[in-house]
Amino acid sequence: MSKRNSLIEISKVFLKLGFIAFGGPAAHIAMMEKEVVEKRKWMSHQHFLDLVGATNLIPGPNSTEMTMHCGHERAGWKGLFIAGISFILPAVILTGILAWLYVEYGTVPAVEPYLFGIKPAVIAIIISAILKLGKKALKTWKLGVIGVLVIVVSFLGVSEIMAILGAGLIGLAWFGLLDRKPGSGLRSFSPLILLTAGTSTIKTISTAKLFLVFLKIGAVLFGSGYVLVAYLDGELVNKLGWLTKQELLDAIAIGQFTPGPVLSTATFIGYQINGLWGAIAATSGIFLPSFLFVLLLNPLVPKIRGSKLASGFLDAVNIGAVGIMVAVTIDLGRDMLIDWQSWTIAILSTIITFKLPKIGAMWLVGGGAAVGYILKTFL
């Protein structure tokens, strides 16, 4: 396939995912695995898992950064940017429209009946991905122990980045340092340690300042998109006074019920503060660091895998990432499976996922939305 056709293919794949990617990072990654690994064979399960593990070690939205990795694997740096922009674009456009409605009319359309059905359907997609990725990640009983530890500490309140980094350090000691040959070292691993982000000092209120504030947030945002709430509260409500608590909660709610990355919340906030140019500034600011981090990280992943010392770290990070997905799925289940309607949708979706694997995530999400609307509205 020519480079141009590859870029068109990448754009189609991630635009589609951008419109149906509900349910948070774990669900997004599960959908990607189905599209990129199973359906199109762009890479092996092992390499996909390596990229997932590595992505957890840099700031930014994990699932959005995974789209960039996938694009890079298919068509180099151009593919990276096309994939990332295509995935982000649907959420940004939808969020921008809702921001306009919110500013103009003080309200947004009611979408809860549709979300009611989408969320249980997404759980089935995540479970399928956990089983497939888990088979690749669970290479030894030692990795199994690390995975269980990650699940346990996640429920004890340890942040995702600390849990995964801790898993990596255990793996580094257990598989790398204890088994490494004399003379081996951190040479192929050290570049990853250098991927840290600074902050900016901002002094004036303007569209440029809005861009820099969100650039700073995007450069230091570790963990899931939900951590974004704390960052935005600290910067925009407490420090700068640009938003009230209620306005921030409204913005977060918008980010939750639009597909794609929850960081599209930035689009909503930017529009509230400075209209269209504010939305553009905030959106580009919060996502730009992810493009740069992935551009630097992607070529390093094979080198990390090629080093015995760093490979132990990466294996442990991979099983840690799967453990995080397990913990997230359990949390989602507790929050979403609250009545017979949601259980019905989740069970039906799981049966379809495993018995009819050729049915894509788009149809599963759409079907969940339709069934959820019917059950919530008429029963």
C-alpha positions as CSV (number, residue, x, y, z in Angstrom):
1,M,0.0,0.0,0.0
2,S,1.3,3.5,-0.9
3,K,2.2,6.0,1.8
4,R,-0.8,8.2,0.8
5,N,-3.2,5.3,0.9
6,S,-1.8,4.3,4.3
7,L,-2.5,7.8,5.6
8,I,-6.0,7.7,4.3
9,E,-6.5,4.3,6.0
10,I,-5.2,5.6,9.3
11,S,-7.5,8.7,9.1
12,K,-10.5,6.5,8.5
13,V,-9.7,4.1,11.3
14,F,-9.1,6.7,13.9
15,L,-12.0,9.0,12.9
16,K,-14.3,6.1,13.3
17,L,-12.8,5.3,16.7
18,G,-13.0,8.9,17.6
19,F,-16.8,8.8,17.1
20,I,-17.4,5.6,19.0
21,A,-14.7,5.6,21.7
22,F,-16.8,5.9,24.9
23,G,-15.9,4.5,28.3
24,G,-12.5,6.0,29.0
25,P,-8.9,5.0,28.2
26,A,-9.2,1.2,28.9
27,A,-12.2,1.0,26.5
28,H,-10.4,3.1,23.8
29,I,-7.3,0.8,24.0
30,A,-9.5,-2.2,23.8
31,M,-11.2,-0.9,20.6
32,M,-7.8,0.0,19.1
33,E,-6.5,-3.5,19.8
34,K,-9.5,-5.0,17.9
35,E,-9.1,-2.6,14.9
36,V,-5.3,-2.4,14.6
37,V,-4.0,-5.8,15.8
38,E,-6.8,-8.2,15.1
39,K,-8.5,-6.8,12.1
40,R,-5.7,-5.0,10.2
41,K,-2.5,-6.8,11.6
42,W,-0.5,-3.6,11.7
43,M,1.6,-5.0,14.6
44,S,1.8,-8.0,16.9
45,H,0.0,-8.3,20.2
46,Q,3.4,-8.2,21.9
47,H,4.4,-4.9,20.3
48,F,1.0,-3.4,20.9
49,L,1.4,-4.3,24.6
50,D,4.9,-2.9,24.7
51,L,3.5,0.4,23.4
52,V,0.7,0.4,25.9
53,G,3.2,-0.1,28.8
54,A,5.5,2.6,27.5
55,T,2.7,5.0,27.1
56,N,1.8,4.7,30.8
57,L,5.2,6.2,31.6
58,I,4.8,9.5,29.9
59,P,2.4,12.4,30.6
60,G,-0.7,12.8,28.6
61,P,-3.9,10.8,27.8
62,N,-2.8,7.2,27.3
63,S,-5.4,6.1,24.8
64,T,-4.8,9.2,22.6
65,E,-1.1,8.6,22.7
66,M,-1.7,5.0,21.7
67,T,-3.4,6.2,18.5
68,M,-0.3,8.1,17.7
69,H,1.9,5.1,18.3
70,C,-0.3,3.0,16.0
71,G,-0.2,5.7,13.3
72,H,3.6,5.8,13.6
73,E,3.9,2.1,13.2
74,R,1.8,2.2,10.0
75,A,3.2,5.4,8.3
76,G,5.9,7.0,10.3
77,W,5.7,10.5,11.8
78,K,3.0,11.6,9.3
79,G,0.9,8.6,10.4
80,L,1.5,9.7,14.1
81,F,0.0,13.1,13.5
82,I,-2.8,11.9,11.2
83,A,-3.9,9.2,13.7
84,G,-3.8,11.6,16.7
85,I,-5.6,14.4,15.0
86,S,-8.3,12.0,13.5
87,F,-9.0,10.5,16.9
88,I,-9.2,13.8,18.7
89,L,-11.2,15.7,16.1
90,P,-14.7,14.1,16.6
91,A,-14.6,14.8,20.4
92,V,-13.3,18.4,19.8
93,I,-16.0,19.2,17.3
94,L,-18.8,17.7,19.4
95,T,-17.5,19.4,22.6
96,G,-17.2,22.7,20.7
97,I,-20.9,22.5,19.6
98,L,-22.0,21.7,23.1
99,A,-19.8,24.6,24.4
100,W,-21.6,26.9,22.0
101,L,-25.0,25.6,23.2
102,Y,-24.0,26.0,26.8
103,V,-22.8,29.6,26.4
104,E,-25.8,30.6,24.2
105,Y,-28.6,28.8,26.1
106,G,-27.1,27.7,29.4
107,T,-27.9,24.1,28.8
108,V,-26.9,21.0,26.7
109,P,-29.0,18.3,25.1
110,A,-30.1,15.3,27.3
111,V,-27.9,12.3,26.3
112,E,-28.2,10.2,29.4
113,P,-30.5,7.6,28.0
114,Y,-28.0,6.8,25.2
115,L,-25.0,6.7,27.6
116,F,-26.9,4.4,29.9
117,G,-26.6,1.7,27.2
118,I,-23.2,2.5,25.9
119,K,-21.3,2.1,29.1
120,P,-22.3,-1.5,29.9
121,A,-21.6,-2.4,26.3
122,V,-18.1,-0.9,26.6
123,I,-17.3,-3.2,29.6
124,A,-17.6,-6.2,27.3
125,I,-15.0,-4.7,24.9
126,I,-12.6,-4.0,27.7
127,I,-12.9,-7.6,29.1
128,S,-12.1,-9.0,25.6
129,A,-9.0,-6.9,25.4
130,I,-7.8,-7.7,28.9
131,L,-8.0,-11.5,28.1
132,K,-6.0,-11.1,24.8
133,L,-3.4,-8.7,26.2
134,G,-3.2,-10.6,29.4
135,K,-2.2,-13.8,27.6
136,K,0.7,-12.0,26.1
137,A,1.7,-10.1,29.2
138,L,1.5,-13.1,31.6
139,K,4.7,-14.8,30.6
140,T,5.8,-16.1,34.1
141,W,4.3,-16.6,37.5
142,K,6.5,-13.7,38.7
143,L,4.7,-11.4,36.3
144,G,1.4,-12.8,37.6
145,V,2.4,-11.8,41.1
146,I,3.3,-8.2,40.0
147,G,0.0,-8.0,38.1
148,V,-2.0,-8.9,41.2
149,L,0.0,-6.5,43.3
150,V,-0.9,-3.7,40.9
151,I,-4.6,-4.5,41.1
152,V,-4.4,-4.6,44.9
153,V,-2.6,-1.2,45.3
154,S,-5.0,0.3,42.7
155,F,-7.9,-0.5,45.0
156,L,-5.9,0.9,48.0
157,G,-5.9,4.3,46.2
158,V,-2.4,4.3,44.7
159,S,-2.3,6.4,41.5
160,E,-2.0,4.7,38.1
161,I,1.4,6.1,37.3
162,M,2.8,5.1,40.7
163,A,1.4,1.6,40.5
164,I,2.8,1.1,37.0
165,L,6.2,2.7,37.8
166,G,6.4,0.5,40.9
167,A,5.7,-2.6,38.8
168,G,8.4,-1.6,36.4
169,L,11.0,-1.1,39.2
170,I,10.1,-4.5,40.7
171,G,10.5,-6.0,37.3
172,L,13.8,-4.2,36.8
173,A,15.2,-5.6,40.0
174,W,13.6,-9.1,39.7
175,F,14.2,-9.9,36.1
176,G,16.9,-7.4,35.1
177,L,19.4,-6.7,37.9
178,L,19.3,-10.2,39.4
179,D,19.7,-11.9,36.1
180,R,21.7,-9.5,34.0
181,K,25.1,-10.4,32.6
182,P,28.3,-8.6,33.7
183,G,28.8,-5.4,31.8
184,S,25.2,-4.8,30.9
185,G,23.7,-1.5,31.8
186,L,21.1,1.1,31.3
187,R,22.4,2.5,28.1
188,S,19.4,1.6,25.9
189,F,17.0,2.4,28.7
190,S,18.3,5.8,29.9
191,P,16.7,7.9,27.1
192,L,13.3,7.1,28.5
193,I,14.3,8.6,31.9
194,L,15.0,11.9,30.1
195,L,11.4,12.3,28.9
196,T,10.3,14.7,31.6
197,A,8.4,17.9,31.2
198,G,8.9,21.4,32.6
199,T,6.4,24.0,33.4
200,S,5.8,27.6,32.2
201,T,5.5,30.8,34.1
202,I,2.5,32.8,32.8
203,K,1.9,36.4,33.6
204,T,-0.8,37.8,31.3
205,I,-4.4,36.9,30.6
206,S,-4.8,36.3,26.8
207,T,-5.4,33.6,24.3
208,A,-1.6,33.0,24.4
209,K,-1.8,32.6,28.2
210,L,-4.7,30.2,27.8
211,F,-2.6,28.1,25.4
212,L,0.4,28.1,27.8
213,V,-1.8,27.1,30.8
214,F,-3.2,24.1,28.9
215,L,0.3,23.3,27.5
216,K,1.6,23.1,31.0
217,I,-1.3,20.8,32.1
218,G,-0.8,18.6,29.1
219,A,2.9,18.3,29.8
220,V,2.6,17.2,33.4
221,L,-0.7,15.2,33.3
222,F,0.0,11.7,34.5
223,G,-2.6,9.0,35.0
224,S,-6.1,8.8,33.5
225,G,-8.1,11.7,32.2
226,Y,-10.0,11.8,35.4
227,V,-6.9,13.2,37.1
228,L,-7.5,16.2,34.9
229,V,-10.2,17.4,37.3
230,A,-7.6,18.1,40.0
231,Y,-5.3,19.9,37.6
232,L,-8.1,22.1,36.2
233,D,-9.5,22.9,39.7
234,G,-6.0,23.9,40.9
235,E,-5.2,26.1,37.9
236,L,-8.4,27.5,36.6
237,V,-10.6,27.7,39.7
238,N,-8.3,28.3,42.7
239,K,-5.2,29.9,41.1
240,L,-6.5,32.0,38.2
241,G,-10.2,32.3,39.0
242,W,-11.2,31.8,35.4
243,L,-14.0,29.4,36.2
244,T,-16.4,28.7,39.1
245,K,-16.6,25.2,40.6
246,Q,-20.0,24.7,38.9
247,E,-18.6,25.7,35.5
248,L,-15.7,23.3,35.9
249,L,-18.1,20.5,36.9
250,D,-20.3,21.2,33.8
251,A,-17.2,21.1,31.6
252,I,-16.0,17.8,33.1
253,A,-19.5,16.4,32.5
254,I,-19.4,17.4,28.9
255,G,-16.0,15.6,28.5
256,Q,-17.5,12.5,30.1
257,F,-20.4,12.0,27.7
258,T,-18.7,12.9,24.5
259,P,-16.6,10.1,22.8
260,G,-12.9,10.1,22.6
261,P,-10.4,11.6,25.1
262,V,-11.8,13.3,28.2
263,L,-9.2,16.0,27.6
264,S,-11.6,17.4,25.0
265,T,-12.9,19.1,28.2
266,A,-10.3,21.7,27.3
267,T,-12.2,22.7,24.2
268,F,-15.3,23.4,26.3
269,I,-13.4,25.4,28.8
270,G,-11.5,27.4,26.2
271,Y,-14.7,28.3,24.5
272,Q,-16.2,29.5,27.8
273,I,-13.2,31.7,28.5
274,N,-12.3,33.1,25.1
275,G,-14.8,31.9,22.4
276,L,-13.6,30.1,19.3
277,W,-9.9,31.1,19.6
278,G,-9.9,30.1,23.2
279,A,-11.2,26.7,22.3
280,I,-8.5,26.3,19.6
281,A,-5.8,27.5,22.0
282,A,-6.8,25.3,24.9
283,T,-7.2,22.2,22.7
284,S,-3.9,22.6,20.9
285,G,-2.1,23.4,24.1
286,I,-3.3,20.3,26.1
287,F,-2.7,17.8,23.3
288,L,0.6,19.2,21.8
289,P,2.9,17.6,24.4
290,S,1.5,14.2,23.7
291,F,2.4,14.4,20.0
292,L,6.0,15.4,21.0
293,F,6.4,12.8,23.7
294,V,5.2,10.0,21.4
295,L,7.4,11.2,18.6
296,L,10.4,10.9,21.0
297,L,9.3,7.6,22.7
298,N,8.2,5.5,19.7
299,P,11.7,4.7,18.3
300,L,13.0,3.8,21.8
301,V,10.5,1.0,22.5
302,P,12.3,-1.6,20.3
303,K,15.6,-0.6,21.9
304,I,14.1,-1.1,25.4
305,R,12.8,-4.5,24.4
306,G,16.2,-5.4,23.0
307,S,17.9,-4.8,26.3
308,K,17.7,-7.6,28.9
309,L,17.8,-5.1,31.7
310,A,15.2,-2.8,30.3
311,S,13.1,-5.7,28.9
312,G,12.4,-6.9,32.5
313,F,11.2,-3.4,33.3
314,L,9.0,-3.3,30.2
315,D,7.5,-6.8,30.9
316,A,6.5,-5.7,34.4
317,V,5.1,-2.4,33.1
318,N,3.0,-4.3,30.6
319,I,1.5,-6.6,33.2
320,G,1.0,-3.6,35.4
321,A,-1.0,-1.9,32.5
322,V,-3.2,-5.0,32.2
323,G,-3.7,-4.9,36.0
324,I,-4.8,-1.3,35.8
325,M,-7.3,-2.3,33.1
326,V,-8.7,-5.0,35.4
327,A,-9.0,-2.6,38.3
328,V,-10.7,0.0,36.1
329,T,-13.1,-2.5,34.7
330,I,-14.1,-3.6,38.2
331,D,-14.7,0.0,39.2
332,L,-16.7,0.7,36.0
333,G,-18.8,-2.4,36.7
334,R,-19.6,-1.3,40.2
335,D,-20.6,2.1,39.0
336,M,-22.5,1.1,35.9
337,L,-24.1,-2.2,36.6
338,I,-26.7,-1.0,39.0
339,D,-30.0,-2.5,37.8
340,W,-31.4,-5.3,35.6
341,Q,-31.3,-3.1,32.5
342,S,-27.6,-2.4,32.7
343,W,-26.8,-6.0,33.5
344,T,-28.8,-7.2,30.5
345,I,-26.9,-4.9,28.1
346,A,-23.6,-6.0,29.6
347,I,-24.3,-9.7,29.4
348,L,-25.7,-9.5,25.9
349,S,-22.7,-7.4,24.8
350,T,-20.3,-9.9,26.3
351,I,-22.0,-12.8,24.6
352,I,-21.8,-11.0,21.2
353,T,-18.2,-10.0,21.8
354,F,-17.0,-13.6,22.4
355,K,-19.5,-15.6,20.2
356,L,-19.6,-13.2,17.3
357,P,-16.1,-11.6,17.2
358,K,-16.5,-10.2,13.7
359,I,-19.0,-7.7,14.9
360,G,-17.0,-4.5,15.4
361,A,-16.9,-2.1,18.3
362,M,-18.9,0.5,16.4
363,W,-21.9,-1.8,16.1
364,L,-21.6,-2.9,19.7
365,V,-21.5,0.7,20.9
366,G,-24.4,1.7,18.6
367,G,-26.5,-1.3,19.6
368,G,-25.8,-0.6,23.3
369,A,-27.0,3.0,22.8
370,A,-30.2,2.0,21.1
371,V,-31.1,-0.7,23.6
372,G,-30.2,1.6,26.5
373,Y,-32.5,4.3,25.1
374,I,-35.4,1.8,24.8
375,L,-34.9,0.3,28.2
376,K,-34.3,3.6,30.0
377,T,-37.2,5.4,28.2
378,F,-39.9,2.8,28.0
379,L,-39.3,0.3,30.8
